[in-house]
């Protein structure tokens, strides 16, 4: 955020050749699940199916932060942020991942309920448009954002009501810092499917980037009311209040985001540390930064952050 003391903590590492990791995961409750991995910082998506015991593998994964999504037909979808890097992997660059989800972690109570929540317009999308969407996902799994974008643009030409394709276009635009285009795509996705939580929360996020705070407040509040335990919705609500100068209200939402998903890619601990420090609570600020490092041990500026923690504790 502009003017924030923690901006120096967000400086990206210099680009260099990165090793490839393997993720060996296990989902509880066990059962066949669709598992998807979404890279946070740049366009990349890959999916697989777990076996009957909930085991799955992703290979050739670059280090970084990812959102992992697990869909169980009998329960719905659950998400969590994971870090892939030296501190989370063994000597063979293998990340052992245990995802233990509770019933409350799933956002949809069964596939039947999810099916009936889909508007009729989304059920009428042509097979050709759906194929373009599926090909776009393959392009994303190869890291080809431009190829995916072209496929998705063709999909919405064929089916202008294709909300998921519009949302995907918005995500690519957002990750490549084309925020105005991202806003356009997320608005269209939400217009075509007003029940789409993904389009709703994504629109709320990009509006913060564009500093349209009144609208951001409306959409992020709607997202929190729709899914009170969603980490991204809560974190964005906190960011909105923080940008409005209402850090007293922001604290509640950042704390909820941290509780729900402590490793969340929005880094609620950094905002909490900033707020606590502005309130003169150095110990609480130090605790928030320590919690951040517990979940992001490979943070590029971890050494500097540790120095900051020592300074705050003196």
C-alpha positions in Angstrom: 0.0 0.0 0.0 1.2 3.5 -0.7 3.2 5.0 2.1 3.3 1.7 4.1 6.4 1.0 6.1 6.3 -2.6 5.0 6.7 -1.8 1.3 10.4 -2.6 1.5 9.4 -6.1 2.6 7.5 -6.7 -0.6 10.5 -6.2 -2.9 10.7 -9.2 -5.2 13.8 -11.3 -5.5 16.0 -10.9 -8.5 15.1 -13.3 -11.4 17.4 -16.3 -11.9 17.1 -19.9 -12.9 14.9 -21.7 -10.4 14.9 -25.4 -9.5 11.8 -27.5 -10.2 10.0 -29.1 -7.2 7.7 -32.0 -6.8 4.6 -31.8 -4.6 3.4 -35.1 -3.1 0.1 -34.4 -1.4 -2.5 -36.1 0.7 -6.1 -34.9 1.2 -8.2 -35.6 4.2 -11.1 -36.6 4.1 -9.8 -39.2 1.7 -11.4 -39.9 -1.7 -11.1 -39.0 -5.3 -10.8 -35.3 -5.7 -10.0 -32.8 -8.3 -6.9 -30.9 -7.2 -5.8 -27.6 -8.9 -2.7 -25.5 -8.3 -2.7 -21.7 -9.1 0.4 -19.7 -9.0 -0.1 -16.4 -7.2 2.4 -14.1 -8.8 2.0 -15.0 -12.5 -0.4 -16.9 -14.8 0.0 -20.6 -14.2 -2.5 -23.4 -13.5 -2.3 -27.1 -13.4 -4.8 -29.8 -12.3 -4.8 -33.5 -11.5 -7.0 -36.1 -9.8 -6.1 -37.7 -6.5 -6.5 -41.5 -6.0 -9.1 -43.2 -3.8 -6.9 -42.5 -0.8 -6.6 -38.8 -1.5 -3.0 -38.9 -2.8 -1.8 -36.7 -5.7 1.4 -35.4 -7.2 2.5 -32.3 -9.1 5.9 -32.3 -10.9 8.2 -29.6 -12.2 6.7 -26.9 -10.0 8.7 -23.6 -9.7 9.3 -22.1 -6.2 6.8 -19.6 -5.0 3.3 -19.1 -3.5 0.4 -21.1 -4.8 -3.3 -21.5 -4.0 -4.3 -25.1 -4.0 -7.9 -26.0 -4.6 -9.5 -29.3 -3.7 -12.9 -30.3 -5.0 -14.6 -33.3 -3.5 -18.0 -34.1 -5.2 -19.6 -35.0 -1.9 -18.5 -31.9 -0.1 -17.5 -29.0 -2.4 -14.3 -27.0 -2.7 -11.7 -26.0 -0.1 -8.6 -23.8 -0.7 -5.4 -23.1 1.0 -2.2 -21.2 0.3 1.1 -23.2 0.1 4.7 -22.2 -0.2 7.1 -24.1 -2.5 10.8 -23.5 -1.8 14.0 -24.7 -0.1 12.5 -24.5 3.5 9.4 -26.6 2.6 11.2 -29.3 0.5 13.6 -32.1 1.4 17.0 -32.7 -0.2 15.4 -34.2 -3.3 13.3 -31.0 -3.8 10.1 -32.9 -2.8 7.4 -31.0 -0.8 5.3 -33.4 1.3 1.9 -31.7 1.7 -0.8 -32.9 4.1 -4.2 -31.1 3.5 -6.5 -31.8 6.5 -9.8 -30.1 5.7 -12.7 -29.9 8.1 -16.3 -29.8 7.0 -16.5 -26.0 7.5 -13.5 -25.5 5.1 -15.7 -26.5 2.1 -17.6 -23.7 0.5 -20.2 -25.8 -1.3 -22.1 -28.6 0.5 -22.2 -31.0 -2.5 -22.2 -31.0 -6.2 -26.0 -31.0 -6.5 -26.3 -27.7 -4.6 -23.5 -26.3 -6.8 -25.3 -27.4 -10.0 -28.5 -25.7 -9.0 -26.7 -22.4 -8.2 -25.5 -22.1 -11.8 -27.6 -19.8 -13.9 -29.2 -21.2 -17.0 -27.0 -18.9 -19.2 -23.9 -20.8 -18.0 -25.5 -24.2 -18.9 -26.1 -23.0 -22.5 -22.4 -22.4 -23.3 -21.5 -24.1 -26.6 -19.2 -27.1 -26.7 -16.8 -25.1 -28.9 -16.5 -22.3 -26.4 -15.9 -24.9 -23.6 -13.1 -26.5 -25.7 -11.4 -23.1 -26.1 -11.6 -22.7 -22.3 -10.1 -26.1 -21.7 -7.3 -25.4 -24.2 -6.6 -22.2 -22.4 -6.1 -24.1 -19.2 -3.6 -26.3 -21.0 -1.8 -23.2 -22.1 -1.7 -22.0 -18.5 -0.2 -25.3 -17.4 2.6 -24.6 -19.8 3.1 -21.1 -18.6 1.9 -19.6 -21.9 -0.3 -16.7 -20.7 -0.6 -15.1 -24.1 -1.8 -18.3 -25.7 -4.3 -18.8 -22.9 -5.5 -15.2 -23.3 -6.2 -15.7 -27.0 -8.1 -18.9 -26.3 -10.2 -17.2 -23.7 -10.9 -14.2 -25.9 -12.1 -16.6 -28.6 -14.3 -18.4 -25.9 -16.1 -15.2 -25.0 -16.5 -14.3 -28.6 -18.3 -17.6 -29.1 -20.2 -17.4 -25.8 -20.3 -13.8 -24.4 -22.2 -15.2 -21.4 -19.2 -17.4 -20.4 -18.5 -16.1 -16.9 -15.6 -18.4 -16.0 -13.8 -17.4 -19.2 -14.3 -13.7 -18.4 -13.0 -14.3 -14.9 -10.0 -16.2 -16.2 -9.2 -13.3 -18.6 -9.5 -10.9 -15.7 -7.1 -13.0 -13.6 -4.5 -13.0 -16.4 -4.9 -9.2 -16.8 -4.5 -8.7 -13.1 -1.4 -10.8 -12.8 0.2 -8.9 -15.7 -0.8 -5.6 -14.0 -3.3 -4.6 -16.6 -5.7 -3.5 -13.8 -8.2 -1.5 -16.0 -8.7 -4.5 -18.3 -9.0 -6.8 -15.3 -11.8 -4.6 -13.9 -13.6 -4.8 -17.2 -13.3 -8.6 -17.3 -14.4 -9.2 -13.7 -17.4 -6.9 -14.1 -18.4 -8.8 -17.2 -18.0 -12.1 -15.4 -20.2 -10.9 -12.5 -22.8 -9.5 -14.9 -23.1 -12.9 -16.6 -23.2 -14.8 -13.4 -24.2 -12.7 -10.4 -23.6 -15.7 -8.1 -20.0 -16.1 -9.0 -18.0 -15.6 -5.8 -14.7 -15.7 -7.8 -15.7 -12.8 -10.0 -17.1 -10.9 -7.0 -14.0 -11.2 -4.8 -11.6 -10.6 -7.8 -13.5 -7.4 -8.7 -13.3 -6.3 -5.1 -9.5 -6.8 -5.2 -8.8 -5.0 -8.4 -10.9 -2.0 -7.3 -8.5 -1.6 -4.4 -5.6 -1.4 -6.8 -7.4 1.2 -8.8 -8.2 3.1 -5.6 -12.0 3.0 -6.2 -12.5 2.5 -2.5 -16.2 3.1 -2.2 -17.0 0.4 -4.8 -14.3 -1.8 -3.4 -16.0 -1.6 0.0 -19.3 -2.7 -1.5 -18.0 -5.7 -3.3 -15.6 -6.9 -0.6 -18.3 -6.6 2.0 -20.6 -8.6 -0.2 -17.9 -11.2 -0.6 -17.4 -11.4 3.2 -21.1 -11.8 3.8 -21.3 -14.5 1.1 -18.3 -16.4 2.6 -17.5 -15.2 6.1 -14.5 -17.7 6.4 -12.8 -16.8 3.1 -9.3 -15.6 3.7 -9.1 -13.4 0.5 -12.4 -11.7 1.1 -11.5 -10.9 4.7 -8.0 -9.7 3.8 -9.4 -7.4 1.0 -12.0 -6.0 3.4 -9.1 -5.2 5.7 -7.2 -3.6 2.9 -10.2 -1.5 2.0 -10.6 -0.2 5.5 -6.9 0.3 5.8 -6.8 2.5 2.7 -9.8 4.4 4.0 -7.8 5.2 7.1 -10.0 3.0 9.3 -7.3 0.7 10.6 -9.3 0.0 13.7 -11.9 -1.8 11.5 -9.2 -3.4 9.3 -7.7 -5.3 12.3 -10.7 -7.6 12.6 -10.6 -8.7 9.0 -6.8 -9.2 8.8 -7.0 -11.3 12.0 -9.7 -13.4 10.4 -7.7 -13.9 7.2 -4.7 -14.9 9.3 -6.7 -17.4 11.3 -8.3 -19.0 8.3 -5.2 -19.3 6.1 -2.0 -18.2 8.0 0.1 -18.5 4.8 -2.3 -16.5 2.6 -0.7 -14.8 -0.3 -2.2 -11.4 0.7 0.1 -11.4 3.7 -2.3 -10.2 6.4 0.5 -10.3 9.0 2.3 -7.5 7.3 -0.7 -5.3 7.5 -1.3 -6.3 11.1 2.3 -5.4 11.9 2.0 -2.0 10.3 -1.3 -1.2 12.2 0.2 -2.4 15.5 3.3 -0.3 15.0 1.2 2.8 14.1 -0.7 2.2 17.4 2.6 2.0 19.3 2.3 -1.7 20.1 5.8 -2.9 19.2 5.4 -6.3 20.7 2.2 -7.1 18.7 4.0 -5.9 15.5 7.0 -8.2 16.3 4.6 -11.1 16.9 2.9 -10.6 13.6 6.2 -10.5 11.7 7.4 -13.6 13.4 4.2 -15.4 12.4 4.7 -14.2 8.9 8.2 -15.7 8.8 6.9 -19.0 10.2 4.7 -19.4 7.1 7.1 -17.7 4.6 10.6 -18.9 5.7 12.0 -18.3 2.2 10.9 -14.7 2.0 13.6 -12.9 0.0 14.2 -10.3 2.8 13.8 -12.6 5.8 17.1 -11.5 7.2 16.1 -7.8 7.2 12.7 -8.7 8.7 14.5 -10.6 11.6 16.5 -7.5 12.2 13.3 -5.5 12.4 11.8 -8.0 14.8 14.9 -7.7 17.1 14.6 -3.9 16.9 10.9 -4.0 17.9 11.6 -6.3 20.8 14.3 -4.1 22.4 
